[in-house]
C-alpha cells in the first residue's frame, strides 16, 4: 500500500521531530553502556548508527523536498500567471 505525498510528508515530520530525538537518546545510552571506547571507535559507532536510522524510512523521505506531484499541471494546459 503506497502512501500519498501528504501522508509521507506528515510521517517524515513526525519521524524527524519525535523519532530522531528518541533514537539519539537510545544511541547515546547504548554507547554509554560500553565502558568508554576510544574516540575513533565511538565516532565509528555514532556514524554507523546515524546512517542506520534512516534506512527503514527511505521510502518516506524520498521525494519529500519536491513539489507535490499531484498538483503539477499537465503539459499544454493553461497555467495561471
ABEGO torsion letter per residue (X at the ends): XBBBAAAAAAAAAAAAAAAAAAAAAAAAAAAAABBGBBAAAAAAAAAAAAAAAAAAAAAAABGAABBBAAABBBBGBBBBX
